[in-house]
Amino acid sequence: MDIRITEVKEITLPISSPIRNAYIDFTKMTTSLVAVVTNVVRDGKRVVGYGFNSNGRYGQGGLIRERFAPRILEAEASTLLDQTGENLDPDRVWAAMMTNEKPGGHGERSVAVGTIDMAVWDATAKIAGKPLFRLLSELHGVEADPRVFVYAAGGYYYPGKDLAALRAEMRSYLDRGYTVVKMKIGGAPLTEDLQRIEAVLAEIGSEARLAVDANGRFDLETAIAYAKALRQYDLFWYEEVGDPLDYSLQATVSEFYPGPMATGENLFSHQDARNLIRHGGMRSDRDWLQFDCALSYGLCEYRRTLAMLQRHGWSSRRCIPHGGHQMSLNIAAGLGLGGNESYPDLFQPFGGFPDGVRVEAGYITMPELVGIGFEGKSDLCRVMHDLAE
């Protein structure tokens, strides 16, 4: 069969919310939803791969429609296939998208490519008739582990949200099976944030651990002030203390904070990730890396990032991606990451798990759904099928 991609469709959709973190509010947040349509038929239906970009970055419709999708459709179909000619080769599709792109300048380009890349991998796994995490483990010669650690991300600033409401939110995550919860800091004065932290710690007690996230807000002086204040708590991590490209700031703050730190969600290439490892003072025995494939050129690039980490003595288990989407869940299960972020109540229908998947003692078990598994999440499936059809 002459396998080919026949269409690449995109629609920009709102995922707005009145929440805010230390840097931005989400009242006008959007995402791009992409459908990569193929001429392959499975069980009487054409194979369509789906993808979308993570929260925190806006939809990339212009770049997708005007630059990257046309390159895929203009490429000779055979150049996008694997050596057997019986399936797509995501690396070759990725190379076609990046034709005539200069090095560097990653920015929004990496989000557009990562969105399409997700859809290509979904289609590839569907053509193969396998869950993506199973396909990835086979490609890399490793054993898949369907059981994946997840933590609950929340604790945003919200109009009228007092300490009681914050405590109730965190309690709801524990009631749903999470053992690690995360809250935002840096959007209020230090003294107020410490009150918020202590309220959450009082609520969760020994039932769970707490991580805090500054969303890159702090200058060096403020980051160190928070580090000194946070040392009194046994936190799961202290996240993204300053500008993600200020590796010197990250390295300096680590000297004042002996506990685990986390960063990486706003680094969008394996080169930027490499600079973090080289110059950011990250400690491979305790710190966490949050690179998000949906924002950083996709899984093709993420595999290059993982190879770089291995060369620098880092385990893939130190990676817990940002974004809370099923793509990273598949990577975690297939390539042995340390877990994945989860947004139990936000950014729907794009976040969360397939219907029926429950968090148990901080872990979920991946269902054996073909592709990424989007079709197992009914509210998301409806939106995706509306685009493809």
Secondary structure as the mmCIF struct_conf table of DSSP 4:
data_model
#
loop_
_struct_conf.conf_type_id
_struct_conf.id
_struct_conf.beg_label_comp_id
_struct_conf.beg_label_asym_id
_struct_conf.beg_label_seq_id
_struct_conf.end_label_comp_id
_struct_conf.end_label_asym_id
_struct_conf.end_label_seq_id
STRN STRN1 ILE A 5 PRO A 14
BEND BEND1 PRO A 18 PRO A 18
STRN STRN2 ARG A 20 ARG A 20
BEND BEND2 ALA A 22 TYR A 23
STRN STRN3 ASP A 25 ASP A 25
TURN_TY1_P TURN_TY1_P1 THR A 27 LYS A 28
STRN STRN4 THR A 30 ARG A 42
TURN_TY1_P TURN_TY1_P2 ASP A 43 GLY A 44
STRN STRN5 LYS A 45 PHE A 52
HELX_LH_PP_P HELX_LH_PP_P1 ASN A 53 SER A 54
TURN_TY1_P TURN_TY1_P3 ASN A 55 GLY A 56
BEND BEND3 ARG A 57 ARG A 57
HELX_RH_AL_P HELX_RH_AL_P1 GLY A 61 LEU A 63
HELX_RH_PI_P HELX_RH_PI_P1 ILE A 64 PHE A 68
HELX_RH_AL_P HELX_RH_AL_P2 ALA A 69 GLU A 74
BEND BEND4 ALA A 75 ALA A 75
HELX_RH_3T_P HELX_RH_3T_P1 ALA A 77 LEU A 80
STRN STRN6 LEU A 81 LEU A 81
TURN_TY1_P TURN_TY1_P4 GLN A 83 THR A 84
BEND BEND5 GLY A 85 ASN A 87
STRN STRN7 LEU A 88 LEU A 88
HELX_RH_AL_P HELX_RH_AL_P3 PRO A 90 MET A 97
TURN_TY1_P TURN_TY1_P5 MET A 98 ASN A 100
HELX_LH_PP_P HELX_LH_PP_P2 GLU A 101 LYS A 102
BEND BEND6 PRO A 103 GLY A 104
HELX_RH_AL_P HELX_RH_AL_P4 GLY A 107 ALA A 128
TURN_TY1_P TURN_TY1_P6 GLY A 129 GLY A 129
BEND BEND7 LYS A 130 LYS A 130
STRN STRN8 PRO A 131 PRO A 131
HELX_RH_AL_P HELX_RH_AL_P5 LEU A 132 HIS A 140
TURN_TY1_P TURN_TY1_P7 GLY A 141 GLY A 141
STRN STRN9 ARG A 147 ALA A 153
STRN STRN10 TYR A 157 TYR A 157
TURN_TY1_P TURN_TY1_P8 PRO A 159 GLY A 160
HELX_RH_AL_P HELX_RH_AL_P6 LEU A 163 ASP A 175
TURN_TY1_P TURN_TY1_P9 ARG A 176 GLY A 177
BEND BEND8 THR A 179 THR A 179
STRN STRN11 VAL A 180 LYS A 184
BEND BEND9 GLY A 186 ALA A 188
HELX_RH_AL_P HELX_RH_AL_P7 LEU A 190 ILE A 204
TURN_TY1_P TURN_TY1_P10 GLY A 205 SER A 206
BEND BEND10 GLU A 207 GLU A 207
STRN STRN12 ARG A 209 ASP A 213
TURN_TY1_P TURN_TY1_P11 ASN A 215 GLY A 216
HELX_RH_AL_P HELX_RH_AL_P8 LEU A 220 LEU A 230
TURN_TY1_P TURN_TY1_P12 ARG A 231 GLN A 232
BEND BEND11 TYR A 233 TYR A 233
BEND BEND12 PHE A 236 PHE A 236
STRN STRN13 TRP A 237 GLU A 239
BEND BEND13 GLY A 242 GLY A 242
TURN_TY1_P TURN_TY1_P13 PRO A 244 LEU A 245
HELX_RH_AL_P HELX_RH_AL_P9 TYR A 247 SER A 254
TURN_TY1_P TURN_TY1_P14 GLU A 255 PHE A 256
BEND BEND14 GLY A 259 GLY A 259
STRN STRN14 MET A 261 THR A 263
TURN_TY1_P TURN_TY1_P15 GLU A 265 ASN A 266
BEND BEND15 SER A 269 SER A 269
HELX_RH_AL_P HELX_RH_AL_P10 HIS A 270 HIS A 279
BEND BEND16 GLY A 280 GLY A 280
TURN_TY1_P TURN_TY1_P16 SER A 284 ARG A 286
STRN STRN15 TRP A 288 LEU A 289
TURN_TY1_P TURN_TY1_P17 CYS A 293 TYR A 297
HELX_RH_AL_P HELX_RH_AL_P11 GLY A 298 ARG A 311
TURN_TY1_P TURN_TY1_P18 HIS A 312 GLY A 313
HELX_RH_3T_P HELX_RH_3T_P2 SER A 316 ARG A 318
STRN STRN16 CYS A 319 CYS A 319
BEND BEND17 HIS A 322 GLY A 323
HELX_RH_AL_P HELX_RH_AL_P12 GLN A 326 LEU A 335
TURN_TY1_P TURN_TY1_P19 GLY A 336 GLY A 336
BEND BEND18 GLY A 338 GLY A 338
STRN STRN17 ASN A 340 SER A 342
BEND BEND19 PRO A 344 PHE A 347
TURN_TY1_P TURN_TY1_P20 GLN A 348 PHE A 350
BEND BEND20 GLY A 351 GLY A 352
TURN_TY1_P TURN_TY1_P21 ASP A 355 GLY A 356
STRN STRN18 GLU A 360 GLU A 360
TURN_TY1_P TURN_TY1_P22 ALA A 361 GLY A 362
STRN STRN19 TYR A 363 THR A 365
BEND BEND21 VAL A 370 VAL A 370
STRN STRN20 GLY A 371 GLY A 371
TURN_TY1_P TURN_TY1_P23 ILE A 372 ILE A 372
BEND BEND22 GLY A 373 GLY A 373
HELX_RH_3T_P HELX_RH_3T_P3 PHE A 374 GLY A 376
BEND BEND23 LYS A 377 LYS A 377
HELX_RH_AL_P HELX_RH_AL_P13 SER A 378 ALA A 388
#
